[in-house]
Amino acid sequence: PTGIAGWSEFGGAAEVPFSVALSAPNVLVLPAGGGGYSVPGAYQEFAVTPSQTYTFNGYVYLPAPLTPNGNDYALLQLGFYTGPNLTGTEILPVFSSPDYGQPNPAPPGTVNLPVGVWTPISVTGTAPLGANSMGAYILDINADTTATFYFDNMCLSVVPEPSTVAMALTGLLGLAAFARKRRV
């Protein structure tokens, strides 16, 4: 691993200073390759609990127009594995965000990226039974030499289970009722 603490980078991905970063002077850049579907990216591994739902989100920035009619896009993925530290067998499905950019042909849900604007990007997936680890991936799928993407404020969070949310709401309602009763 190089660059960003906890992240492993490949294909030329790097942490770089960026004048329009959202929260810090540095962002993750996934540079355009020489074409031919190079795949620069970064990933981090996490231990997981089966049946728990995870959301990986942040922001993506396109600094220059993509090649017209090209096949260039960024995406996030969550992949689950039977062993620790991304070992063992990968358990399907792999959860992917929509394609951000211009895949060709464009599948349903594709997000067109405006140039010079930070755009929210997100993927959610539930750890299958037997999963012990998860890879959170940031990828630049590019066929052309203009497909550079920047990422900032990336976050992995656990989605609360409905029973946890229900218990929290019940507790809040109980506190509200108690406070109201004390005022009467």
HELIX and SHEET records of a PDB file:
HELIX    1   1 PRO A   84  LEU A   86  5                                   3    
HELIX    2   2 PRO A  162  ARG A  183  1                                  22    
SHEET    1   A 5 SER A   8  PHE A  10  0                                        
SHEET    2   A 5 GLY A  41  ALA A  47 -1                                        
SHEET    3   A 5 SER A 133  ILE A 141 -1                                        
SHEET    4   A 5 ASP A  72  TYR A  81 -1                                        
SHEET    5   A 5 GLU A  90  SER A  96 -1                                        
SHEET    1   B 5 SER A   8  PHE A  10  0                                        
SHEET    2   B 5 GLY A  41  ALA A  47 -1                                        
SHEET    3   B 5 SER A 133  ILE A 141 -1                                        
SHEET    4   B 5 ASP A  72  TYR A  81 -1                                        
SHEET    5   B 5 TYR A 100  GLN A 102 -1                                        
SHEET    1   C 5 ALA A  14  PRO A  17  0                                        
SHEET    2   C 5 ASN A  26  LEU A  30 -1                                        
SHEET    3   C 5 PHE A 149  VAL A 159 -1                                        
SHEET    4   C 5 THR A  53  TYR A  61 -1                                        
SHEET    5   C 5 TRP A 118  THR A 126 -1                                        
END                                                                             
